[in-house]
Structures are given as C-alpha cells and as structure tokens.
Amino acid sequence: MATLGDIGVSAFINIVTAFAFLLAFALLRIQPINDRVYFPKWYILGRRTSPGQSRNFVSKFVNLNLKTYLTFLNWMPQALKMSESEIISHAGLDSAVFLRIYILGLKIFGPTAIAALLVLIPVNMSGGTLFFLRKDLVVSDIDKLSISNISPKSLKFFVHIAMEYLFTFWTCYMLYKEYGRVASMRFKFLASQGKRAEQFTVLVRNIPHESGRSISDRVENFFKKNHPDHYLCHQAVYNANKFAKLVRKRNNLQNWLDYYQIKFERNPDKRPTTKTGFLGLCGEKVDSIDYYKHQIREMDKRLTIKREKILKDSNFVTPAAFVSFNSRWAAAVSAQTQQSKNPTLWLTNWAPEPRDVYWKNVSVSFLSLSVRRLVITVSLFALIFFYMIPIAFVQSLANLEGLEKVAPFLRPLIELKVIKSFLQGFLPGLALKVFLFVLPMILMIMSKIEGHVALSVLERRAAAKYYYFMLVNVFLGSIVTGTAFEQLHAFLHQSATQIPRNIGVSIPMKATFFITYIMVDGWAGIAGEILRLKPLVIFHLKNMFLVKTERDLEKAMNPGSVDFPETLPSLQLYFLLGIVYVVVTPILLPFILVFFALAYLVYRHQIINVYEQQYESAAAFWPHVHGRIIASLLISQLLLMGLLSTKKAAKSTPLLVVLPILTFAFHKYCKNRFEPAFRKYPLEEAMDKDLQDHACEIDANMKAYLADAYLHPIFHSFQEVELAEVKAEDKNPDHVPSPVSEHLSAPSPSRAAHHRENEASSHNAQHYEVGQPGDDIFHYEYEQSHNIYHYEMGSQHHGYHY
C-alpha cells in the first residue's frame, strides 16, 4: 500500500515528466522544420506558409532568433486568447463543446474541493479508527485522511451526508445550466449554417423487394406518392466494398511509383530497380518505374471492368438510398416520421453529412444489422468481464508482494527505499495504462461491425463501450481485486463478524491507486499529447524519403483530431473518480483539478493549431456526457450508502435513500427538457430556415446542388475514363453510365433525335439532352471550370468529378 511518501515520489516523477514534455514541445514548436507538425490547422486553412523561404540554409531548419527562446512559453496565453465564438467558427461546435467539458469539471470540483478539504479532512483525521486496527490490515497515511478513519456509529457521518447532498445539488445545478447552454449553442449553430446537403436529405434503408421493379423505381414511386410536393431526387447506394479494396491496392501501387520517381529524380544517374517476387526479396530484377507503371495500367483495366459490372448488375444495388427534398421542412418530416404501416420497412433517418458517411456500412441489410448488434452485445459483455482477469493479474504484479512472489531474486532491489517508492507510487498506474493501450482500437472495430453508417455514431458507440469497460474493469474491478489481494490475509485470520466492516474500510483504500493513475494518465499523458512525438517522427521520415512538392508536404501532415472514442470515456472516468471520492477521500480532488486545468489548456492549443475534425455533429455527444455524469452521482450515492452501512450508522444512512431518487428525477427532467434538441430537428426551425432562404432569394436549383453530394466513392474517377454508350430504350434506372471523359462527345444523329447544346457564359457550362421521342431523356451538363459532369434521368441525379 502506497504511503504519502510513495505518492510524493510518484508526483515528482510525473511532474518532471510532464514538465519535460512541455519544455520539449515549447522548444520544438518554434523550429521552422517542425512548423507543419505543430501548426497544420493553419496550413490547411491557407493562412500560414512555410517559414524561412528567404533565409539562409541553416535558418530553414533551426530558429536562430534568440529572442523567441526567451518567450518560448507564450503558447499558453496564446491558447487562451481565442474566444469561444471564434473557436466555433474556426474548428466547429464539436470542438468548442468538448472544451466546455473541462470547464464544467473545474466548475464542479473547484468549489467542492475547497469545501471538502476544509470540512471533511479535519473531521476524518479526528476519527483515529485506523490507528487502532490490527497491524496485518494494510493501511496507509492516505487512508487516515478518508472516511475509513471515522469510528462506527459516529455522529460525524452526518457531516459526510450533508456534504454529499451539497455536492449533488451543486453538480445538478451546474449540469442543468450547461445542458441548457449547449442546447442553445446547438440551435444557434444549426441556424447559422448555410445550405448544406444533409439538411435536405434522409437515408432510407430496408426498401422492400418488388419483383420486376428496380430499387430506384421503388424509391421514386414511393416518395412521389407519399411526398408528392416535396420529393426532389434520390441516389442509389451500391455495394462497392470490394471495388474499394482494389482502389486501395491501386493507391498503394501509385505510392510506390511516386517513391521510385522521387528517388530517380534525386539521383538521375541510376534508375531504381526492384524484384518482382515476394516482398521484393526474390524474383526477376526489373526497372522499378516501368514495373509499377505497368502494374497501375493493369489495375486500371481491372477497375474499369469491375466498375462497369457493378453499375450494370442490379445485384450490387442495395436496398438503401439517399433521398433529397426541396426543403428542410420536408426532410425533417420524412426523417422523423414512420413512412410505412410496417415499421420495419422504409426506415428513414437523417443522412449524415457527406464527409461523415461510413460507406462500408451503408449497404448492410436490416436483418444483418440486428444479428450483428446482438453478436457484438454478447461479445462486449464477454470482453468486459473476462478482461478483468488479466487486469487483476497485472495489478497484482504491480504491487510489491506480487513482484516478490513471481521474481524472488528481485527482493533485495525492491527493498531499496527509492525503488520501493517508485514501484508503489508509479508502477500500478503505468501498468494499467499500458494494458489498456490497444483496447480503443478493438472497440472501434466492434462498433464498425455493428453497422452504423456515420463516423460520428461509430465514435460515440465506441466511446460508450469504452466507458462501460472503464467503469467495470478500471473502477469497480480495481476496487474488488484490490480488496481481494490486499486484505485476503486479514480476512482469513479474524472473526466473520468483522469482514463486512473491513470491506467497508478497504473500499476508500483504493484511492491511492487512483491517485497514481491520475498522475500517470492525466498529468504526464496529457503533456505527451501536446508533444505529438509520433506525428513528429512520421512527418520527418516522410519528408526525408517521399516529399518533393508542396502537395507532398500537405499529404505528409497528419493533423489528427480529437480522439472522442478514447478521450471522452477517460474524461468521464475522472468525473466518476471525483464524484465518488469527494466525500470518501477528498484528498484525491486536487489531483483531478490539476488534470482538468492542464487538459483544458493542452486541448485548447491543439484544437486551435493542430486538429482538423473529420466531421461536425453539432455536439450530438453531449447527452451521453450528461447521462454518464448522472450515473456517476448515482454510483457514488449507492457506494456511500453501502460504506455507511458497514459503519453501523443506522441513524444517518437512511437520510441518503432519497438522494438517488431526487437525482434520477432530475435526470428524467433534463432528458425530457433538453435531449430532443439533440435527437430531432424542430419543424419550426426548419420552416424558419426555408423562409429565410426564400426571402433572400437564394438559388433554388436544389437538384443541381444535391447532384453529387452523396456520390458513392465508386463514381469518383481516378483516371480519365470514357463514356459508355447510353441506350435510351434501357428503362432500368439502376443501369448508370460510367464517368465521362474530359471531352464529351455529342451523340450520333441516330441516337439523338433531340439534341440541344446550351453554353452558359457565367460558368462555362455545356448542356445536352439525349434520347428518342417519348423516351426518358438523359440530361448532361459539363462544368469546365470545376471539371464536373452531371447527368440525370427522370428524378435520379448523378455527378462525376475527375
């Protein structure tokens, strides 16, 4: 059991580590050679250029301005200068609300830490119970500052109950204010957005099968019938996952070709060679550039054939489609209502924003979704509970007793005072952190298997799984296994009547472990986040071997984003620890406050200068944050009731019974009052936005605007391809022509009884209509300024970029 001295050693190690990381970052960030690593956000926005272009050779890599070294810590005040509204316009609402979670932590735990330390620490120290316990029961100086030090049946427990009520009311008050504030920010953010594709589009899944009719026909007829005045167009969804694998293989070949071309340009006297066998280690030696050019040409042929097969074969068309409407109001009605009398058919939901779509899962069938989610639920249950076994083993080894049993030859070394303090104060938290390293990746894979169609939903589901894991294994598991390993000897050598009492005493004793974990993960870990050591190394390796042009530099930058699947659950664990231990062991609160303050500063800097978010969900994750803080309150109240029951506090314990009921009632009120703002889009807001667009006379050509908003990646041309012949008599809308080439050939007279060309000087566009009299007419439009082709047949609209 760690003592105050051991905690001091751990604090010293982690403070030195964190300071070293921050110092290294402060020095590395001002070096010109690292500018794209620590300021990629500004390069992406086009508001920063590579420094040192007019300097001498050395100054391109090293900062020779000595004055900047005297102010190398100015990144801290600079990170605080940007206002919240500026952060929203700069990085999005998700990033701004993410930062507000840390502010919420400071608001909740700041005042309560002062009150708890001034009131509860003196009360706990005056108890003196642990001074008279048997010597074989493991206790530490930290435990003597906790509620465990209060003698049974003491009236002092009324102070702890009063503090629990006070803390609960304060936390609920802050949660209520913050929920209302975030909901208001969400409405304001959505209202401030311009015309966006996801505002007019819904994703339709589980389209019923009808013999003799294509999926596109079914979609068009259904929505024309049920939304006759508002249906605009739709885009079919193709199962192109195998095609995407071929595209990735082609990209890999292109990367190798780029590598060898750069290598040859740097050394023109010698053409690079490679071997055609396994991993380039055996086989015939050939010219690398010619070899990969040939491989790419062959792959392009395979891709063209595969693409045409997908487009022509109706089996590749999935029972799903993106359906667009001519107003936000109509889209809101469609997305938030039941479309069919059979509730399992024609399922509609808001379409994610185009960059948020996870295309691999769009084609998953409804039946497959149900089976997948059942399998993942069972798998998650097994993972959470069976993972407790290795975690318990690792934590037992992290204790001195476990190490001495496994490696008795280390006993002389372990008994040294400095080594002993290091192992007890630092190693347990580090061991747990290392053991959890690969878990977020596993949980993200499980979430992808579940079949969610949006990256934002995938990350929220992965975060939920990680939170459950942290709650069961890191929090509850650490308490249970810690009690079992550390108190087993004492339990076996005393009367049975004392066991419940010692269980109650031993629960707060795990606070020492959580203090070491907070310092390892929350202090040194957060400081390591700002250093960006891994992206720094990868960038310079790419810069040395692959980068030749400015475009290559942009590709080498890896700005990353807020890692919600891992960051949010870890953040919620700190809320849980603070809420549970605020009354039990209040000495833990200062360590949590340091984490919230440091993390707020670090992530504010990263969001302003580094991160580039993959999507914008308009703070859709906030209800989960609120709900888990409420869950932490309930857990703390139940644990305190159990702890006081072991203290024979029969007079004071019943007073806690009403507190979980009040907390749950508060949660239900907030859920009904605020959560609809995050789950549904009010028709009032949608209509106001539509009327605003109409009053401003915004271009109403929505079909052209939505033409390729949800274009499947299969339609994005990777090379110039030729237009397949369009057969006007082919009535199958699932047969989609391939992307057109740079020069659109006019149709032959025999196939173009009706042909019209119209050039618009404003955007240099050419318009064609192709077909026979009485046929469905295909409309082609080529925008030369944007290299975009559009075509439509009936209500179905497609577009191609090259």
N, C-alpha and C positions, 0 to 999 in steps of 0.2 A: 504494500500500500504506500502510495506516494505521500511524502511529508511536505510541509511548507518549503523546506529546503530543496526538495526534488522539483516542486513546482517552480521555484525560483530559478533553478538550473535550466529547466525547460523553457521558461520565459526568456532567459538570457539567450539561449541558443536560437529561439525563434525570432527574437527581436534583432539579433545580429544578422540572421539570415535574411529577414525582411529588409533591414537597412542595406545590406549588401546588394540585394536585388534592385532596390530603389536607386541606390547610388550608381550601379551599373547601367540602369535604364537612363538615368539623368545624363550620364556621360555619353552613352551610345547614341541617344536620340539627336544630339547636336552634331554628330559626324555626318558630313554630306553623303558618304557612301551608304548610310543607313536610312536616309530620308524617306525612301519609299516603303520601308518596313514600319516606321513609326508614324507616318502621315499618309497612308494610302487613301484615306477617305477624300482628302483634298485633291489628290491626283485624279481620282475617279470623277469628281465634280469639275475638273478642269480649272481649278483655282490655285494650283500650285505646280511649279515646274522644277525640273531637276536643278539643284543648286550648283554653283561653281562652274558654269559653262564658259565663263570668260576668265577663269582663274588659271594659275599655273597648274602643273601636273599634280603636285602633292596636295594642293588645296581641294582638288576634286574628291579626295578620299578622307582627308583629315581636316578638322576645323582648326585653323591657325589663329583665330581671333581669341586672344586670351581673355578678353572681357566677358565672353559668353561662358567661360568656365567659372567665373565668379557669380554668375546668376543661373547656374545650371538647375537650380531647384524652382525656377519660376514657372514650371509646368503646373505646379499645384495651384497657385492663384489663377493661372490662365484657365485651368479646367473648371473653375467656379464662376468665370465671368459670363458665360453664355446663359441667357435666361431660359426658362422652361419653354416659352413660346418659340424661341429661336431654335431650341433643340428639336421641337416637334417639326418645324419646317425643314430643319437640317437632316434629321435622322428618322423622323416618324413618331407616331404616338406610342407604338410598342416600346421604343427605347425610353421615351420620357416617363411612361408609367412604370417601366422596370426600375428606373432610378427612384421613383417615389416609394417603392417598397422599402428601400434602405432608409429613406427619410421617415417612413412610418415606424420602422424598427427603433430609430433614435427617439421618436416622439413617445413611443410606448414605454421603452425601457429606461430612458433618461430620467424622468421624474420618479419612476417606481424604484430605480436603483438607489437613488438618493434616500428615498423614504425607507426602503428595506434595510439599507446599510446602517442608517441612523437608529432605526427602531428594532429590527429583528436581530442584528448581530449582538447588541448588548443583552437582549433577552436570552438568546441562545447560549451565550457564554456564561450567563449566570446560572444555568441549569446544573452543570457539573456531573451529569449522569455518567458520561463516558470515562471520567477519571476513576470510577469505582467498579468498572466492568472487569471481568476476568481478563487476564493478560493474553490468553490464547485467542480472544476475539480481536480480529485485526481492525485497528482504528488508526486515524491519522489526525494531525493538527487541524486539517480542513474540516473533518467531521465534528470537531469540537465547536465549530462555528455554525453548525447546522441544527436543524430541529431535533436531530437524534440526541442532542445533549440535554434536552428537556426531560425531566423525570416524569414517569407516568402519573396520571390523574392531576397534573398540574393545572392551575388556573391560567397559566401563561399561554396555553393553547388558544385562549380567546383572542389574544393579540394576533396570532397567526391567521385565525379565521377572519378577523376584521381586515387584515391586510389582503387576504385572498378576495374578499368582497370588494375592497377598494380597488385592487388591481384589475379585477374582472370588469367592474363598471368603467374604469378608465380605458381599458382596452376596447370595450364595446363602443364607447363614445368615439374613440379615435377611428375605429373601423367604420362606424356609421358615417362620420364626416368624410372619410377617404373614399368610401363606396360612392357616395353622392357626388363627390368631386370628380372621380374617374368617369362615372356615367355621364356627367355633364361635359367633360372633355371629349368623350367619345362622340356624343351627339354633335358637338361643335366641330370636331374633326371631320366627321362624315358630311356635315352640311357645307364645309369649306372646300370639299373636293370638287374638282371639275367633272366633266363627263367621263366615266370610266366604264369599261366593258362589263365588269361584274355587277354594276348597278342595274343592268338591263337583262341579265342572263341568269337562267337557272339550269341546273344539271338534272336531267331526267334519267332515272335508272329503272331497271326491271320493266322494260317495254314488252308487252305481251306479244306472243307469236301469233301470226295470222298467215295461213297458207296462201301462197300466191301473191303476197304483198310484201314489198321490201320494208325494211325498218324506216327508211326515210319517208316512204309513203304513209306509213302508220303514224309517224310523228307529225307530219304535215297535216294529215286529215284530222287527227285528234285535236290538235291545238287550233286549227282553223274552225273546228266545230265548237269547241268549248271556250275559246278566246278569240272570237271572230274579228273583233275590232282592234285587237292589240298584238296578236301574233305577228312577228316580223320575218324571222328566218330561223334556221337551225343548222347545226353542223354535226354530222355523224361522227362517231368515235370508232376508230379502227384498233384492232388488237395487233399492234406493231411492236410488241416487246422483242420478238426475235429479230426483227429488222433493226431495232435499236442496238442490239448486240453486234450486228455487222457494222453499223456506223461507228461504234466504239473501236472495233478492230481496225477500221479504216483510219480513224483518227490516230490510233497507235502507230500505224504504218507511216502516216504523214509526219508524226513527231520524229520517227527515226530518219525519215528523208530530210527533214529540216536540220536535224543534228549533223548528219553527214555533209549536207551542203554548207553549213556554217563551218564545219571542220575543214572542208576543202577550200573555202574562201580564205580562211586564215592561213592555210598552207597550200597554195596553188601548185607547188612543185610536185606534190604527191597526192594522187587520188586515193580516197579511202577504200578499203576492201572489207568484206565480211564473208563468213562461211554460212552456207545455206542449211546446215544441219541443225541439230538440237541445240537451242540457246546460243547459236553461233559458235559452238565449240568444235564442230566437226563438219564434214561435207566439203563440197567444192568451194573454192575461194573465188568470189566474183566481185565486180565493181559495185560498191555499196549504193551509189546514187542511181545507177542504171537498174540495179536489182529492185530497189524499193519503188522506183517509178513504174516498173513493170508490174509489181505486186499491187500498186494502187490502181493501175488501169484494169487489172483483172478484177479487183474488188469492186470497182465502179460498175463493171458489167454485171456482176452478181447482184449488186444493189439495185440496179435498174430493173433487172428481171424480177427480183423479189418484190420490188415496189409495185410493178405492174400486176403481179399476181395478187397482191393484197388489194389493190384498187378494184380489180375485176372480179374477185371471188367474194361473193356475199357472205361466205362463212367467216370472213375476217371482220365483218361489221358486227359490232357488239350491241346488245340491247340497251344502249345508253346514247344520249345526245345532249349537246348544249343548245338550249332553245332561248332565243332572244326575242324581246318585246320592244314595242315602240315607246315605252315609258317606264319609269321606275315604279310607278304605282302598279302597273300591270304585272311587272316582275315580282313585286312584293306580294301581291295577291296569289300568284301562281306558286311562289316558293313556300308560302306559309299556310296553304290550304290543301285539303285532300282532293286529289284530282279524279279518283275513281271510286265507285261503290265498293270495290275490292281494295282494301287498304294496303295490300302488298304489291299492287300494280301501279304504274305511272307515279313512282316516288319522285318527288321534286324537293330540291334543296337549293339554297343559294349557291351559285357557281363560285368557286374560289377565284381570286384574281389570277390572271393568266400565268404569272410567274410563280404562283403558289400551287399550281396543279402538279400532283404526282402522277404522271401519265401511266405508270405501270399498273396502277390500281383502278384506273377509270373503267377498264374493261372487265373487272371482276364481277361475276354474276351474283344475284341476290342470294341464291342458295349457298354459293360458295362463301359469301360473307358470313352467313350465320354459322356455318361449320367452322370457318377459320377462327371466329371470335370465341366460340366455345372451346376450341382446342387451345387457343392462346390463354384463355382464362384458367384452364386447368394447369397449363404449363407454368403460368406465372405463380399460381398457388404452390406448385411443387418447388419452383426455383426459390421462392421466398423462404419457405420453411426448411428445405434441405440445405440451403446456403448457410443456415445458422450453424451447422456442424463444423465446416471448415473455419468459419469466423471465430467460433468458440475456441477451436484448436489454436488458431493464430494468436488470439488474445492470451491464451494460457501460456504460450511460448514467450509472449512479450513480457510476462511477469517473471521475476527472478526465480521463483520456485519452479516454474515450468522450464526455464532455461537450464537450471542446475540439474533437473531430472533427466533432460534429454542430452545435455552435454556436461557431465560432471567435471570433466577436465578444465572447464572454464570457471570453476568455482573460485580459485584464487584471484582471477582477474575481475570477476563480478563483485567480489567483496571489497575492492578498492572503492573509496568513498566517491570519487569523481565519476567513475564508471557506473557505480550503483545509482547515483543521482540521475545520470544521463539515461540509463535504461528504464528507470521507473518514471521519470518525468517526461521523456520524449519518445521512447520506442513504442509504447502502446498506441498512441495516436498515429504515428507514422506507419505502423504495421497495418492498421485498419485502412488508412488512406491508400496504401499500395494495393491492398487486397481488393478494393472497390474500383480499381482503375479501369478495368475492361467492362464493368457492368453497364454503363450507359450505352455502349455500342450494342451489347446483347439485347437490351430492352428496346432500342430503336429498331433493330431487325424484327423483333416480335411485333412491334406496332405496325411495321410495313406489311407483315404477313396478315394482319387483321384486315387490311383492305381499305384504309382511309385514303381519300382522294386528294387531300390538301396537305402540303408540308407543315402548315401551321397546326393542323389537327394531329398529324403524326407526332410533332414535337410535344404537344400538350398531353397526348396519350402516353408517350414515353416518359414524360415528366411525372405523370400520375403513377405509373408503375414504379418509377424510381423512388417516389415519395413513400409508397406502401412498403417498399423494400427497406428504406432508411428507418421508417417507423418501427417495423417488426424486428429487423436484424440489428441495426446500429443502436437504436434506443432501447426497445424492450429486450432484445437479445443480449445487449451488453449488460443490462441490469441483472437479467436472470442468470446468465453464465457467470457473471462476476460474483454474484451471491453464491452460486453453487461451488465455484472453485475456491473462493477466498474464505468462506465461512463453513465449509464442509466439516473440518476437524472440530470446530467448536460445537456444531450441531450434534455431532455424534457423541460428544462427551458431556452432555448435560441433560437435564430432565426435559420431557416432551412439552411441559407447560411453558418453557422458556423459548421454544422455537419460534412461535408466531411473533414474539416480542423482538427477537433478533433479526427476523426477516424485515420487520418494520424499521429497525435500526439500520440495516445494511443497505436499504434502497438509496438513501441520500449519500451513502459512502461512495457510490459510483461517480459522484460529482468530480472527483479528482481525475478520473479517466476522461470525462468530457471536457474538462479544462485543458488537458494536454491535446485533445483532438481539435479544440477550437484554435489553439495556438498554432498547431501544425497546418491545418487546413485553412483557417480563417485569417491568419496573420501571414505566415510565410507563403502559403498557397496563393493568396490574393496578390501579394507583392510579386510572385513569379508570373502572374497573369500579365502584368504590365510590361515585364521584361521581354516577352514574346521570343524566347530563346529558340524554340523550334522553327517558327516562321523566319527568324533572322538567318539561321543556318541554311534553310532550304532556299531562301532568296539568293544568298550569295553563291550557293552551289549552282543554281540555275543561271545566275549572272555570269559565272565563270565559263560554263560549258554550252549554254543554249541561247543566251541573249545576244542579239545582233542589232535590232532596231528598237525604236520607241514602242512599237506594238508588242515586241517580245518582252520588254520591261513591264508593260501593263499586265501581260499574262503571268509573269513571274511573281507579281504582287499577290499576296494572299491576305486580304483584309480580315477575313473571317467575320463572325457575327456573334451576337450574344447567344451563348450556348444554353438555350432555355431548357432542354431535356435534363441537363445536369445542374445548371445554376439555380433554377427555381426550387427543385427539391432540397438541395443543400441549404438554400436560404430559408426554406420552411423548417428544416431541422433546427436551425439556430433559433427561430421563433419558438419552436417546441421546447428546446432546452431552456431558454429564458423564462418561458411561461411556467414550466413545471418546477424549476428550481428557484423562482423568485421568492417563494415562501420557505421552501425546504432548505436550500443552501444559497443564500443571496450573494455570497462572495463570488459566485460564478458570473454575475451580471456585468461587472467591469470588463471582463474578457470579451463578452458579447458586444458591448458598446464599442470597444476598440475595433472589432470586426466590422460592424455596420459603418462606422466612420471611415475606416480605411477603404472598404469595398466601395462605398459611395464615391469617394474621390477617384479611385482607380477606374471604375466603370464609367464615370463621367468623362474622364480623359479618353478612354477607349472609344466611347460612342461618338465623341466629337471628332476625334482624329483618325480612328482606325476602322471600326466596324462598318460593314456595308450589309444591311439586313437583306435576306433573301426574299422576304415578303413583308406585308403590312396587314396585321389582323385587327387593327384599331383596338388594342388592349383586350382582346377576347379572352385572355388568360386570367383576367382579374377575378372573376367569380371563383375560380379554383384557389387563388391565393387567399381570398377572404374565407372560403369554406374550410381551408386547412388550418388557418389561424383559430377559427372557432373550434375545430376538432382538437387543437392543442389545448384550448381552455377547458374543454370537457375532460380531456385526459388528465390534466393537472388537478382538476377538482376531484375526480374519482380516485386518483392516486393519493391525494391528501386525505380523503375520507378513509381509505384503507390504512394509511400510515397512522392516523389518529386512533383508529380502532385498535391497533396494537399497543397504543399508549394508554389504553383504558380511559380515554377521555369521553366517557359516556354523557357528560353534561354538555360538552361543546360540539361533539361530532354531529349530532342531529341538525345543528344550525346550517351545515353545509348541504343538506339534502335539497333544499330549494334552489341552490345556486345553479346546478346543471339544468334545471327546468327553466329558469329565467334565461340562461344562456342560449338554450335551444330555441326558446320562443323568440329571442332577439334575432337569431339566425333565420328563422322562418319569415319574420317580418322583412328583413333585408332582402331575402331571396324573392319574396313577392313584390317588394317595392322597387328594387334596382335590377335584378337579374334579367328581366325581359328586355332591357336596353341592350344586353349583350347577346341575346338569343334571337330577337326578332327586330325587324325594321318597321317602325310605325308607318301606317298608310298616310297619316297626316304629314310626316316629314317627307315621304316620297312625293306626295302631291305638291307640297310647297316647292320642292326642288324642281319638279316638272314645270310648274307655273313660272318659276324664276327663269328657267331656260327659255320658255315661250315668250316671256316678256322681254328678254334680252335678244330675242330673235337669233338664237344660236342655230347653226346649220342643222337641219332636221334630217339630213341624209344618213339615217342611222344604219341602214343596210350596208352602205359602203364603209361606215366606221367600224361596224362589227364583223366585217367580212372575214378577217383572218385573226380575230382576237383570240380565239380558242383553236387555232390551227394546230393539229397534231404534228409533232416533230417529223413525222414521215413526209410531210408536204414541204418541208424546208429543203430547198435544193442545195446540195453540197457541191455540185458542178453544173455546168451548162447541160441541160437536157432538152430533148426535142419534144414538141407537142405531138401526142398521139392523135390519130385521126378521130374526129368527133362524128359519131354516127347519130344523125338526128332521129332516126327511127328507133333508136335504143331507148326504151322507156324506163329502164332501170336506173333510178337516181343513185343507187349505190355504186354504179359504174362511173368513177370520177376520172377525168383525163389526167395525164401526168403533167407536171410543171412544164411551162413553155420555155423556149429558148430566148436568147436575147433579142432576136429578130423574129417577130410574129408574122408568119406568112399568111397572106389572105387566102381564104378558102377558094377552091376551084369553082368555076361557074356552075358545074353540075351539082355541086353540093351547097351552093349559096344563092338560091333564088332571091333571098332577101339579104342584102349586104349593105351596111351603112358604115361610113367612116366619119368620125367627128373629132377634130383636134381642138382641144381646149387650151388656149394660149396661156391661161393662168398657171396650169401645172403640167403643160406639155403632155396631154393625155390623148390616147387614141382609143376609139370605141368601135366595137364590131358586134354585129348580130349575125348569127349563122343559123340556117335551118331551112326547111321546106315549108311551104304554105300549110298551115294547120298543125305543124309540129311544135313541140316545146322548143323555144328559141334559146340558144345559149348566148349570153352577153359577155363579151370580152373587153376588158379595159386595161391598157398598159400605161402606167405612170413612169415615164422615163426618168424623172428627177429622183424617184425613190426606188427604181428597179423593182417594181411590184406589178404583178399580174393579178387581175381579179376576173373571175367568171362566175356566172350564175345560171341555173336552170330552174325555172319556177321560183320557189321560195328558198331554195338551198343556195347558199353563197359560199364560195371558196376563194382563197387567195394564195399566192405564192411569192416568196422572196427568193432572190438569189444574190 
